[in-house]
Amino acid sequence: MNIFDLVTQETTGGLNKNNPGPRLYKVIPIVIALFQFVGLLIWTLIKWHRYAYTYDFAIYYQAAYLISHGHVNPFSTVLGFPFIQNDFEIIMWPIGWLLAIVHSPFLLPFLQDLALSMTTWITLLWVRDIMVTFPQLTTFEKHILQALAVILMIGTPWLYWTASFDFHIEPIVLPFVVLAGWSFWKNNRRMGYFWTAIFLLGGNVAATYAFGLGVMELLRGRKHFRNGLILIIISGSVLVAIEKLVPGGIKGGNLASYYGYLAGGSQKAITIVAVAFGMLMHPGTAFSVLWHHRLNILGEISPAGLIGVLSPLGFGISFVVLLTDNLISGSHNSHAGLMFGDPQYFQGIITVPFVVVGTIFIIAYLHKYITHRWIWGWYTIIVLAVCNTIMWFFIYIPQIPRQLVNINLQGSKILSSVHRTTKTDQQVVSTLAFVGRFAGRNSVSTFMSDGPSVPITNHHVLFLISPYQGIEAASVDTELARIWYLANLPGVRLITHGAGIWAFQFHTQKINYQLNLNLSPNLYPAWALKHPAGQPVLTGPVSQWHMASTGQPGYVVDGFYKRLNPGSYRAVVSLSTTSPVIIEVWNATGSYLLRRDTIIPTNGTKQTIVIPFSDPKVFPHKHFFHGYGLWQISPPPPQAKNELEIRIWSSGKGLVNVYGLNILSANLN
């Protein structure tokens, strides 16, 4: 009989009935969870009013909106295929029905905050039950372990990153996964399967969690071996059923692209079975990829206690989640594994409560084998766990607003004004940065998902673009090109702009066609750039729009960036000036001035200035934040190109008008 069999005997029939434990253990979990929920909700409201909801939120909000309006099989215009093909996440249907009652998209982040807080509550209750099974612990020592569990749960920064990163199914099903694990641990298998059935509504990703629970049961001992096999069979059956039975197949994740290398290729018709078999036959390949992602694997479990992963309670789920997240690799997506395995994302949040529970169990179990003389070693383990979690918390929590809420107040006011005046029967095409709040409609799409062209499905289309605000995958020059193209498109009207955000209204008689946006201007619009000492002049024909100096010394325009390899180039600027101006070319990546030229007055005549320059090397890039020392992760590296920038400075004397600018190869005529 092993320790887990002993625990099961002592907990059969429910722990609270025989040994409820101190009243404090009942009060603490609910109080901590409530405080956490209030804190998360306040932060979510701040993020909500900043309009910092992006592509992922748009996917789920549009699906919920369409379901709430009676669409049985909603088509996601964000994804470009029916939502059911997005990993078979049918839990969105009850959420959509609830949205029909609530009528507010804030329901989605509210439910996410609630689910994360409920997870904390359930985990602390599980910890309470674990402590009851160790009668050798004194009341003080139980208080210490309860406090440790609280610190591990509320101090793990990834929970707050998850709450801040749009909306996802993983945190929604998380409390049900923990309830299932807790129920199986108590030998209450009927409730365990009930909670398993609920979290399986999360689709094929959630089905892997059943496999993790099965591994947990297998490791607990032979009395639980059968239950573990059943859970593993359920997991595999659900995965295969979803893969085979969903009309059109699953398109939410590209199995061939992510895991094809494990099956010996990247063929399109790859199966889960082929991936699993390939991994077993070639473990060295899988291990090399996991080793490459080792910092992310360690970073995922370290704040939650780390040693808990060595227990069956912590190992099962962690094994499956960390394996699937960090085995993603391939020639065309070498950074994908770092992205999905990055603890700052949401995929690995499932491991946290199980590692916390496992950590408490191991520390309590070690107490049996530590004599009074060496009890200081037991307390040292606890102190080290607390210090470790605190370090993770204070290193990574400050990064959340810097990376995920980078839309300023002026920008959020512009977006709020546009949002209030946009009708739900109107199509919206937006950049990635703030499309989420505008997704409550039949047709919404992003430039990211549609590539060089976007589908026009409505006679009235709102285009929203910003080169500088929020999280954006496209480069600044790409966004500027879109602004230039739309401003010159017949049927388009500029309705508002400010804080680097541009909103265009497009009226067209023709619908159901692709609007090609894969066009680059000869000169990019200076009137759409940053302008510390400039003022956009947007009167008359678009060809006459320009940036005019305000009479204050400073940069009339800056912020024109282009991602380019080292080489020889030409800076091209169209301007008119009645006083000398300075044109600067910078390697913004390295904060390195490449060239500075003083331009004599043109007597108010528009002229095109061409300045040759060379960019000799790739300067070291500023990586995404990756922490310090023992508290590091491996975020995806930035693109290995330089950001080249043109700035135009004026003394404030005279009148300077800048019409357009560009950076061209020196070899082009």
Sequence and secondary structure as in RCSB ss.txt:
>XXXX:A:sequence
MNIFDLVTQETTGGLNKNNPGPRLYKVIPIVIALFQFVGLLIWTLIKWHRYAYTYDFAIYYQAAYLISHGHVNPF
STVLGFPFIQNDFEIIMWPIGWLLAIVHSPFLLPFLQDLALSMTTWITLLWVRDIMVTFPQLTTFEKHILQALAV
ILMIGTPWLYWTASFDFHIEPIVLPFVVLAGWSFWKNNRRMGYFWTAIFLLGGNVAATYAFGLGVMELLRGRKHF
RNGLILIIISGSVLVAIEKLVPGGIKGGNLASYYGYLAGGSQKAITIVAVAFGMLMHPGTAFSVLWHHRLNILGE
ISPAGLIGVLSPLGFGISFVVLLTDNLISGSHNSHAGLMFGDPQYFQGIITVPFVVVGTIFIIAYLHKYITHRWI
WGWYTIIVLAVCNTIMWFFIYIPQIPRQLVNINLQGSKILSSVHRTTKTDQQVVSTLAFVGRFAGRNSVSTFMSD
GPSVPITNHHVLFLISPYQGIEAASVDTELARIWYLANLPGVRLITHGAGIWAFQFHTQKINYQLNLNLSPNLYP
AWALKHPAGQPVLTGPVSQWHMASTGQPGYVVDGFYKRLNPGSYRAVVSLSTTSPVIIEVWNATGSYLLRRDTII
PTNGTKQTIVIPFSDPKVFPHKHFFHGYGLWQISPPPPQAKNELEIRIWSSGKGLVNVYGLNILSANLN
>XXXX:A:secstr
  HHHHHHHHHTT HHHH    HHHHHHHHHHHHHHHHHHHHHHHHHHHTT   HHHHHHHHHHHHHHTT SS E
ETTTTEEGGGTTT TTHHHHHHHHHHH  TTHHHHHHHHHHHHHHHHHHHHHHHHHHT TTS HHHHHHHHHHHH
HHHHH HHHHHHHHSS  HHHHHHHHHHHHHHHHHTT HHHHHHHHHHHGGG HHHHHHHHHHHHHHHHH GGGH
HHHHHHHHHHHHHHHHHHHHSTT   SS HHHHHGGGGTS  SS  HHHHHHHHHH HHHHHHHHHHTHHHHHHH
HTTTTSGGGGSHHHHHHHHHHHHHHHS   SS TTHHHHHH TTSSGGGGHHHHHHHHHHHHHHHHGGG  GGGH
HHHHHHHHHHHHHHHHHHHHHTTHHHHHH    HHHHHHHHHHHHH  TTSEEEE GGG GGG  SS EEEHHHH
TTEEEE SSEEEEEE SSSSS SS HHHHHHHHHHHHTSTTEEEEEEETTEEEEEEE S  SEEEE     SSEE
GGGSB TTEEEE  SSGGG EEEE SSSEEEEEEEEEEE SEEEEEEEEEEESS EEEEEEETTTTEEEEEEEE 
  TT  EEEEEEEEE S         EETTEE       SSEEEEEEEEE S S EEEEEEEEEETT  
